[in-house]
Amino acid sequence: MSHDGVGTRPGRGAVMRSAAFLTAGVLALPVLAGCSDPDPAGKPLAGQDIAPAARARIADGGTLRWAVDSVPETLNTFQSDADATTSRIAQATLPSMYRLDESGRPERNEAYLESAEVVETEPKQVVLYKLNQQAVWSDGREIGAADFAAQWRALSGKDSAYWTARNAGYDRIQKIERGDNDLEVRVTFARPYADWRSLFSPLYPKEVMGTPDSFNDGARTKLKVSAGPFTVRKIDHKGDEIRLTRNPRWWGRPAKLSEIVLRAVPRDERAAELAAGRLDLADVDPAAARRIAVAAPRPQGPSASASGTPLMGPDLKKLTPAQRKDKERFHGFEVRKSLEPSYTQLALNGGGDGPLADERVRRAVARALDREKLAETVLRPLGLPAEPVGSHLALAGQAAYADNSGAIGGQDTAEAQALLVDAGWVPGGPVKEKKKGEKAAGAESDKKDKDKDKDKDKDSGEKAEKDGESKRGKKSDDDTYIVGEDDKSADGQDSRHLAQDGKQYGAKQLPGGAPGAYAPQGTAAPAGAASRPLAKDGKALTLRFVVPDGEGSGTLRTVADRIGLMLKRVGIRTEITKVSDESYFKDHIASGQYDLALYSWPGSAFPATDARPIYAKPVPAADGSLNVEQNYTRVGTDQVDQLFEQAVSTLNESESRSLIRKADSRIWAAAGSIPLYQRPQLTAARTDLVNAGAFGFGAPVFEDMGFLKKGAKGQPAPSAS
């Protein structure tokens, strides 16, 4: 999870979103002649932007210097402190039975798997894997049933000596055995499991999974045995880099690159490292992307790729002195862009006894939002498709996707106000003066009381400090301000600050997590005067909106301000509180110390498995506390839980997708979280680097990455239309 966000591609650890996606099945319905319903999954909103090129055009050899967020603490993706770089290393060095295609759906990885299918359903589900006969570990041993069995035992959850982060799916396996020969693996499930394709990706050797000691400690700092196009040569924590080299025992298409160096470089330093020639590939924030784009503007029009719109705008001839300098500094680089397989949501904390514990208030918040405008704020300045996300459980193009937002309805001020009145919140009602030490309505916080009247007189119209961020309201002495308190709209405010959100929060991060976007200048706030503030039982309806204060979180603050202005129209005030990046997730989101917050989830191909803990109904734990798993909104229903269980236990793929879509509709109706927009992905790359860049849904094909031969040109990227 990333705070824009809290995310992972796999999201392993406490979150563990899978890196593979549910395969689309054939609908078990007759197709009427002359008409058929369109697939609600649709197509991805943006395709890959990786400068595709045929292998014959790529030079043999070379070193790719690739920026990452960190040197990982562990190389075991199934441990809780694994991160995005852990996952990237695993993709390059370990087997995965399935990997993602450009539409975010799993495809069989032919390098390891000749076939995999359900061969029995009664009395038990049995999946038969037939392995590639050339597939061997780097020590020469064949990949086989012993490796599958060792991974199952380690991740089944039956042996607490294994420090595993999850056991989803593996806990449903009854036994694993050799098939008719060494290349066949039979997996028998104790209970039906629809998401069986999510398992064994990645697959570790039995030397890692075989004992608790080897699992817990053996693969943290080195992989003695691997089986991918690359192997781990060296991890240098002092030098902040990981060095991968060609695997001499790799049986697939030989890797074009001789070496990949993953360098840990902070996002705010990547532009300088690129300009200095110390990086070849790096995810960057919009500020850096705009600087780099001036050096190599991308073509526009039907022949351009989905992400081919220049970041610099339509007129590239009138360059400022600074832009002319950047054009020289970043000569030989370009920006490749797509959308990440993750989305940003507005989370509404329905736990406790605050206003959002009432479903009517949550629904009113949802009906007050103009999600289209919020998506445009973030994505349109980048030339990316600005469509709001319509599902909690998948993204456009994925098999389980359907726009179920109609379950709660679109923006409707009158309906939002009616819901609030029905919940007892009266416009202009009497408000009791807060007593010392009393918490604000809806805020689960230990913050001290603010003297708001004094704040209003003293700080009316105060401009933002430090990052130049526009504070549309009054700022208090602890970085809290009330949106719209001075009745100013976004017009005329200083919205020129960067809206970027490269830093990620939560248990895991998406590999290559991208920053956000510029806030467009002059973006108008919702039109019309605000309604009178609402009150109930002597308390004003004020929601505490927690946002991170880091330099890389400008998008979240921009979006939070926009949301605050939209809520003001229906009479809801928002008290925006900026907290440190380090405490944002742990001390506020996970612990429930917020009313409103913004963070992100990956769109999983296996939502019945991966999304269940995110939307499961919280239950009391043995010690009296509330077990929320990853449901940080504390909103859940028995019906949603039942639909997830039915979906994961149904082997008919069409029926399973239908159940997932029904669950999503119920999640929308409960209004615990509101999906907003898919996260942008901006990647700076050398112009001669091909088959690498903004990967979108697709998994990197490491053996095909490389640098063009002199005089060679890459193949044009396919059109997204």
Salt bridges, closest charged atoms under 4 A:
ASP4 OD1 - ARG679 NH1 3.39
ASP39 OD2 - ARG105 NH2 3.83
ASP49 OD2 - ARG298 NH1 3.42
ASP60 OD1 - ARG246 NH2 2.44
ASP69 OD1 - ARG267 NE 3.56
ASP69 OD1 - ARG270 NH2 2.75
ASP81 OD2 - ARG220 NH2 2.44
GLU120 OE2 - ARG186 NH2 3.21
ASP147 OD1 - ARG141 NH2 2.84
GLU177 OE2 - LYS175 NZ 3.82
GLU177 OE2 - ARG186 NE 3.92
ASP182 OD1 - ARG178 NE 2.62
GLU207 OE1 - ARG141 NH2 3.13
GLU241 OE2 - ARG243 NH2 2.75
GLU259 OE2 - ARG233 NH1 3.49
GLU259 OE1 - ARG243 NH1 3.00
GLU273 OE1 - ARG263 NH2 3.08
GLU273 OE2 - ARG278 NH2 2.97
ASP280 OD1 - ARG65 NH2 2.91
ASP280 OD1 - ARG686 NE 2.63
ASP326 OD1 - ARG291 NH2 3.11
ASP326 OD1 - ARG329 NH1 2.59
GLU334 OE1 - ARG298 NE 3.85
GLU334 OE2 - ARG336 NE 2.86
GLU340 OE1 - ARG679 NE 3.01
ASP358 OD2 - ARG360 NH2 2.86
GLU359 OE1 - ARG362 NH2 4.00
GLU376 OE2 - ARG380 NH2 3.49
ASP412 OD2 - ARG367 NH2 3.81
ASP422 OD2 - ARG360 NH1 3.28
GLU438 OE2 - LYS539 NZ 3.81
ASP449 OD1 - LYS434 NZ 3.44
ASP467 OD2 - ARG557 NH2 2.95
GLU469 OE1 - ARG557 NE 2.43
GLU469 OE1 - LYS578 NZ 3.92
ASP478 OD2 - LYS447 NZ 2.53
ASP478 OD2 - LYS450 NZ 3.56
ASP479 OD1 - LYS475 NZ 3.92
GLU485 OE1 - ARG573 NH1 3.75
ASP487 OD1 - LYS568 NZ 2.87
ASP494 OD1 - ARG496 NE 3.12
ASP501 OD2 - ARG679 NH1 3.22
ASP561 OD2 - ARG472 NH1 2.57
GLU575 OE2 - LYS452 NZ 3.13
GLU629 OE1 - ARG612 NH2 2.72
ASP638 OD1 - LYS617 NZ 3.39
GLU645 OE2 - ARG172 NH2 3.11
GLU653 OE2 - ARG197 NH2 3.02
ASP664 OD1 - HIS392 ND1 2.91
ASP704 OD1 - ARG55 NH1 2.81
ASP704 OD2 - ARG253 NH2 2.85
